[in-house]
Amino acid sequence: MSLFERRQVLGMLAVLPLAACGFTPAYAPGGAGAALRGQVRAADPRDSLGFGFVGALEERLGRPTNPRFDLSYDISTSERGSARVAGVGETRISVIGTVTYELRDRASGATVSSGSVRNFTNYSTTSTQLASLRAREDAERRLMRILADEVATRLIAAQAG
């Protein structure tokens, strides 16, 4: 048996325990991910962080066409120095973000899911203000993508459960 054939057999055997426990892939037809696709309308963004968050969420869940759910959210961020060089100052900054969210059914107004996610990313400062500003903006964009992915994952898990 070739290496490729062995890997195929092992891959099929690895899936059997999941099938036995009722596991369904989230994005399979009829899965929780597919059920949310195009069904979640996030509240209008109020700032650049909100635009980044909603854009990343729509990439994951699809743009709402005829939404069944409304998502309200609140984003907060803070910064903390994470590396310091004597005589220079902070050379690495951590951006910490939290998103508190609530998913409501549009028809009944009932809360379907709610929670809070928190994560962080970093950027390096340089001797020029413009480069440091761009690095900070990039870190914030990456953080909003990370947080949107976490919220989407939790929404899908709540639908599946």
C-alpha positions in Angstrom: 0.0 0.0 0.0 1.4 3.4 -1.0 1.9 6.3 1.5 -1.0 8.2 -0.2 -3.4 5.2 0.2 -2.4 4.8 3.8 -3.2 8.4 4.5 -6.6 8.0 2.8 -7.5 5.0 4.9 -6.3 6.7 8.1 -8.3 9.8 7.2 -11.5 7.8 6.7 -10.9 5.9 10.0 -10.4 9.2 11.9 -13.9 10.4 10.7 -15.8 7.3 12.0 -15.8 8.3 15.7 -17.1 11.8 14.8 -19.9 10.3 12.6 -20.9 8.0 15.4 -21.3 10.8 17.9 -23.6 12.8 15.6 -21.0 15.3 14.5 -22.1 17.5 11.5 -19.7 19.9 9.8 -20.8 23.5 10.4 -20.7 24.5 6.8 -22.2 21.3 5.4 -25.7 21.6 3.9 -28.1 21.9 6.8 -25.2 22.7 9.2 -25.3 25.6 11.7 -22.9 27.7 9.6 -25.0 27.3 6.5 -28.1 28.2 8.4 -26.6 31.5 9.4 -25.2 32.4 6.0 -26.7 35.7 4.9 -29.0 35.7 7.9 -27.2 38.0 10.4 -27.4 41.8 10.1 -24.8 43.5 12.3 -25.6 46.9 13.7 -24.2 49.8 11.6 -20.6 50.5 12.5 -19.9 53.8 14.2 -16.1 54.0 13.7 -13.2 52.3 11.9 -13.0 49.5 14.4 -16.7 48.8 13.8 -16.2 48.8 10.0 -13.4 46.3 10.3 -15.4 44.1 12.6 -18.6 44.1 10.5 -16.6 43.6 7.3 -14.8 40.6 8.7 -18.0 39.2 10.1 -19.8 39.5 6.8 -16.8 37.7 5.1 -17.4 34.8 7.5 -21.2 34.7 7.6 -22.1 36.4 4.3 -23.8 39.7 3.6 -27.4 39.8 4.9 -29.9 39.5 2.1 -33.1 38.8 4.0 -31.8 38.7 7.6 -33.4 36.6 10.3 -31.2 37.9 13.1 -29.9 41.3 14.4 -26.5 41.4 16.0 -25.7 44.3 18.4 -22.1 44.6 19.6 -19.9 46.9 21.6 -16.2 47.1 20.9 -13.6 48.3 23.4 -9.8 48.4 23.0 -6.9 49.3 25.1 -3.1 49.4 24.6 -0.3 48.3 26.8 3.5 48.4 26.2 4.9 44.9 25.9 8.6 45.6 25.2 10.8 48.5 26.3 14.3 49.5 25.3 16.2 51.7 27.7 16.6 55.2 26.4 14.1 54.6 23.5 10.9 53.7 25.3 8.2 51.2 24.3 9.1 49.4 21.1 6.3 46.8 21.1 2.6 47.6 21.9 -0.2 45.1 22.6 -3.7 46.1 21.4 -6.3 44.3 23.5 -9.8 44.1 22.3 -13.2 43.0 23.7 -16.4 42.6 21.8 -19.6 42.1 23.7 -22.4 40.9 21.5 -26.1 39.9 21.4 -27.9 38.0 18.6 -31.7 38.6 18.5 -34.3 36.9 16.4 -36.0 39.6 14.3 -39.5 38.1 14.4 -39.7 37.4 18.2 -37.1 39.8 19.6 -35.8 36.9 21.7 -32.1 36.7 22.5 -30.6 33.7 20.6 -27.0 34.1 21.8 -24.9 36.6 23.7 -21.5 36.8 25.1 -18.1 38.4 25.1 -14.9 37.6 23.3 -11.4 39.0 24.1 -8.1 38.8 22.2 -5.0 40.8 21.4 -2.4 41.5 18.8 0.8 43.4 18.7 2.7 46.0 16.7 6.2 47.4 16.7 6.9 51.1 17.0 9.5 52.8 14.9 11.3 56.1 14.9 8.8 57.7 12.5 5.3 58.6 13.6 3.7 57.7 10.3 5.1 54.1 10.3 4.0 53.6 13.9 0.5 54.9 13.1 0.2 52.5 10.1 1.5 49.6 12.2 -1.2 50.4 14.8 -3.9 50.6 12.2 -2.8 47.3 10.8 -2.9 45.7 14.3 -6.4 47.0 14.9 -7.6 45.6 11.6 -6.1 42.2 12.4 -7.7 42.3 15.9 -11.1 43.1 14.5 -10.8 40.1 12.1 -9.7 37.8 15.0 -12.7 39.0 17.2 -15.2 38.7 14.3 -14.0 35.1 13.7 -14.5 34.3 17.4 -18.0 35.8 17.4 -18.9 34.0 14.2 -17.6 30.7 15.7 -19.7 31.2 18.9 -22.8 32.1 16.9 -22.4 28.9 14.8 -21.8 26.8 17.9 -24.9 28.3 19.6 -27.0 27.5 16.5 -25.7 23.9 16.4 -26.4 23.3 20.1 
